[in-house]
Amino acid sequence: MEENRKGPGVFYAVVGVATLVVAIIGATFAYFSASTTNNTDVTGSTASGASLSMAITRVSDAGTAANMIPMLTADLQKGVTGTSSKSCVDANGNTVCQVYKITVTNGSADIGINVKGTMNLASTGKNMKWEVLADAKTVKADGTVVAQGTEGIIVDNQALAKSGSQDFYLVVWLEETNEAQDKDDAGKTFTGTVTFNGVNADGTESNGITAKFNG
């Protein structure tokens, strides 16, 4: 990975949580809106309705001001594992990815709910990608790589028990093309949108909560 550096593409992230209107399994929960920003990188975001909440936290060890350099998908596990116990940091101290933990919680003590999670990553560059992980440092053997501009599924139908919660992990990286990438990817910005909608008993989706991170 340290041999794949193509340019000083620095990606900064800002979190903004959109207005929430939650309607799950026929029940309508309270209207809620919230936002939080950080001018370096995503350090955490929390949003909640009356009975559903979502928190996003960056859990990789890459420094917030470090350069994100291109990495081959084939090296994704190596990148996520990192070096010297620092996730997403290569042997030269370069940032090669970012890992985020998404925690979705059912705040109701009376009713269980089901949710579907999706992610869409947009970028002014051309080669940003993401994938759902098994945990904070483990790439799934059957994981699906999702390119920027394409909505991908985090989880299709996750049950949340009364007062229950579930953690999900995803990794974002800049794909190595084996060609000069300064023009296409150096210094470009990106926006990730994570949405969790309720799943009704008949399988249809209701409105949910959305969080965005911009770089």
C-alpha positions as CSV (number, residue, x, y, z in Angstrom):
1,M,0.0,0.0,0.0
2,E,2.8,2.4,0.8
3,E,4.0,2.0,-2.8
4,N,0.7,3.1,-4.2
5,R,0.7,6.8,-3.2
6,K,-0.4,9.0,-6.1
7,G,-0.9,12.4,-4.6
8,P,-1.8,14.3,-1.4
9,G,-5.5,13.7,-1.6
10,V,-6.6,15.0,1.8
11,F,-10.2,14.2,2.7
12,Y,-11.9,16.1,5.5
13,A,-15.3,15.2,6.8
14,V,-18.2,17.0,8.3
15,V,-21.2,15.4,9.8
16,G,-24.8,16.7,9.4
17,V,-27.8,14.8,10.6
18,A,-31.0,15.5,8.6
19,T,-34.4,16.2,9.9
20,L,-36.0,13.0,11.1
21,V,-39.5,11.7,10.6
22,V,-39.8,8.2,12.0
23,A,-42.8,6.0,11.1
24,I,-42.3,2.3,11.9
25,I,-44.8,-0.6,11.9
26,G,-47.7,1.7,11.8
27,A,-46.6,3.8,14.8
28,T,-45.6,7.5,14.3
29,F,-42.8,8.8,16.4
30,A,-41.8,12.3,17.3
31,Y,-40.4,14.8,14.9
32,F,-36.7,15.5,15.6
33,S,-33.9,17.3,14.0
34,A,-30.2,17.7,15.0
35,S,-26.9,18.5,13.5
36,T,-23.2,18.4,14.5
37,T,-20.1,19.4,12.6
38,N,-16.4,19.0,13.0
39,N,-13.9,20.7,10.6
40,T,-11.4,17.9,10.5
41,D,-13.2,14.5,10.4
42,V,-16.2,12.6,11.6
43,T,-15.7,11.9,15.3
44,G,-19.3,11.1,16.1
45,S,-22.9,11.9,15.4
46,T,-26.0,11.1,17.3
47,A,-29.6,11.5,16.1
48,S,-32.8,10.3,17.7
49,G,-36.5,10.2,17.3
50,A,-38.9,9.2,20.1
51,S,-38.1,5.5,19.6
52,L,-35.2,5.1,17.2
53,S,-31.7,6.5,17.3
54,M,-28.5,6.2,15.3
55,A,-25.0,7.1,16.3
56,I,-21.9,7.2,13.9
57,T,-18.4,7.2,15.2
58,R,-15.1,6.9,13.3
59,V,-13.2,4.0,14.9
60,S,-10.1,3.6,12.8
61,D,-6.8,5.1,14.1
62,A,-5.9,7.2,11.0
63,G,-5.1,10.7,12.0
64,T,-7.8,13.3,11.0
65,A,-5.3,15.4,9.1
66,A,-3.4,12.5,7.4
67,N,-3.4,12.0,3.6
68,M,-5.7,9.3,2.3
69,I,-3.8,7.5,-0.4
70,P,-5.1,5.0,-3.0
71,M,-5.3,1.3,-2.0
72,L,-6.2,-1.9,-3.9
73,T,-9.3,-3.7,-3.0
74,A,-7.2,-6.8,-2.7
75,D,-5.3,-5.1,0.1
76,L,-8.5,-4.1,2.0
77,Q,-8.0,-6.4,5.0
78,K,-4.3,-5.4,5.3
79,G,-5.4,-1.8,5.2
80,V,-8.2,-2.2,7.8
81,T,-5.8,-4.2,10.1
82,G,-3.2,-1.4,9.7
83,T,0.3,-1.4,11.2
84,S,1.5,-1.2,14.8
85,S,-2.0,-1.7,16.0
86,K,-3.2,1.3,14.2
87,S,-6.2,0.5,11.9
88,C,-6.1,2.1,8.4
89,V,-2.5,3.3,8.7
90,D,0.2,1.8,6.5
91,A,3.8,1.2,7.4
92,N,4.7,4.8,6.3
93,G,2.1,6.3,8.5
94,N,-0.2,7.1,5.6
95,T,-4.0,6.9,5.9
96,V,-5.4,4.3,3.5
97,C,-9.0,4.0,4.7
98,Q,-11.5,5.1,7.4
99,V,-13.7,2.7,9.4
100,Y,-17.0,3.9,10.9
101,K,-19.3,2.2,13.5
102,I,-23.0,2.8,13.1
103,T,-25.1,2.0,16.2
104,V,-28.9,1.8,15.7
105,T,-31.0,1.6,18.9
106,N,-34.7,0.9,19.5
107,G,-35.6,3.2,22.4
108,S,-39.0,1.6,22.9
109,A,-39.5,-0.6,26.0
110,D,-42.8,-1.9,24.6
111,I,-42.3,-2.9,20.9
112,G,-39.6,-4.5,18.8
113,I,-38.9,-3.1,15.3
114,N,-37.2,-4.0,12.1
115,V,-34.9,-1.7,10.1
116,K,-33.2,-1.6,6.7
117,G,-29.9,0.2,6.4
118,T,-28.4,1.7,3.2
119,M,-25.4,3.9,2.3
120,N,-24.7,6.1,-0.7
121,L,-21.2,7.6,-1.2
122,A,-20.8,10.5,-3.6
123,S,-17.5,12.1,-4.5
124,T,-16.2,14.9,-6.8
125,G,-13.4,12.4,-7.6
126,K,-13.9,9.1,-9.4
127,N,-12.7,6.2,-7.3
128,M,-14.1,6.2,-3.8
129,K,-15.5,2.9,-2.6
130,W,-17.0,1.4,0.5
131,E,-17.9,-2.0,2.0
132,V,-19.7,-3.4,5.1
133,L,-17.3,-5.1,7.5
134,A,-17.9,-8.1,9.8
135,D,-16.5,-6.0,12.7
136,A,-14.1,-3.0,13.2
137,K,-11.1,-4.9,11.8
138,T,-12.4,-7.7,9.8
139,V,-13.4,-7.7,6.1
140,K,-16.1,-10.1,5.2
141,A,-15.1,-13.0,2.9
142,D,-18.2,-12.4,0.9
143,G,-18.3,-8.7,1.3
144,T,-19.7,-6.5,-1.5
145,V,-17.6,-3.5,-2.8
146,V,-19.9,-0.6,-3.6
147,A,-18.6,2.2,-5.8
148,Q,-19.4,5.9,-5.3
149,G,-22.7,7.0,-6.7
150,T,-24.4,3.6,-6.1
151,E,-26.6,2.9,-3.1
152,G,-25.6,-0.2,-1.2
153,I,-27.2,-2.2,1.6
154,I,-25.7,-2.2,5.1
155,V,-28.4,-4.6,6.4
156,D,-31.6,-5.7,4.7
157,N,-34.0,-6.5,7.6
158,Q,-32.5,-6.2,11.1
159,A,-34.7,-6.9,14.1
160,L,-34.2,-4.6,17.1
161,A,-35.7,-6.0,20.3
162,K,-37.3,-3.8,22.8
163,S,-34.7,-1.4,24.1
164,G,-32.2,-3.2,21.8
165,S,-29.4,-2.0,19.6
166,Q,-27.1,-3.3,16.9
167,D,-23.7,-2.2,15.7
168,F,-22.6,-2.1,12.0
169,Y,-19.2,-1.3,10.6
170,L,-18.2,0.0,7.2
171,V,-14.9,1.1,5.5
172,V,-14.4,3.8,3.0
173,W,-11.3,4.0,0.8
174,L,-9.8,5.4,-2.4
175,E,-9.4,2.6,-5.0
176,E,-6.0,2.2,-6.6
177,T,-6.2,2.3,-10.4
178,N,-2.5,1.6,-11.2
179,E,-2.5,4.9,-13.1
180,A,-1.8,8.5,-12.2
181,Q,-4.7,9.6,-10.0
182,D,-3.8,13.2,-9.0
183,K,-6.2,14.7,-11.5
184,D,-9.1,12.4,-10.7
185,D,-8.8,11.9,-6.9
186,A,-6.3,14.3,-5.2
187,G,-8.0,16.8,-3.0
188,K,-11.5,15.8,-4.0
189,T,-14.5,15.9,-1.7
190,F,-17.0,13.2,-0.8
191,T,-20.4,12.9,0.8
192,G,-21.7,9.7,2.5
193,T,-25.3,9.3,3.3
194,V,-26.4,6.6,5.8
195,T,-30.1,5.8,6.1
196,F,-32.0,3.4,8.3
197,N,-35.7,3.0,7.5
198,G,-38.3,1.0,9.4
199,V,-39.5,-2.2,7.8
200,N,-43.2,-2.9,8.2
201,A,-44.8,-6.3,8.8
202,D,-45.7,-6.6,5.1
203,G,-42.1,-5.9,4.1
204,T,-42.6,-2.3,2.9
205,E,-40.4,0.4,4.2
206,S,-41.4,3.4,6.2
207,N,-39.5,6.6,6.9
208,G,-36.5,6.6,9.2
209,I,-33.3,8.5,10.1
210,T,-30.5,9.7,7.9
211,A,-27.0,10.9,8.7
212,K,-24.5,12.5,6.2
213,F,-20.7,12.9,6.3
214,N,-19.0,15.2,3.9
215,G,-15.4,15.6,2.9
